[in-house]
Amino acid sequence: MHRRTLPYLELESLHQLGAGLTGEAKRQAISQRIRTPVSIFHCPSRR
């Protein structure tokens, strides 16, 4: 998932996750963003 496409998919809050944070808090926010599933990127015909 490319982070720059999130605002165009109405996922601005996910895009902004971790903004203004530093250190461990920022690492946790980035980790959460990576783990968050975005349904548009999942092909329904693929298992």
Buried (B, 14 or more C-beta within 10 A) or exposed (E): BEEEEBEEBEBEEBBEBBEEEEEEEBEEBBEEBEEEEEEEEEEEEEE
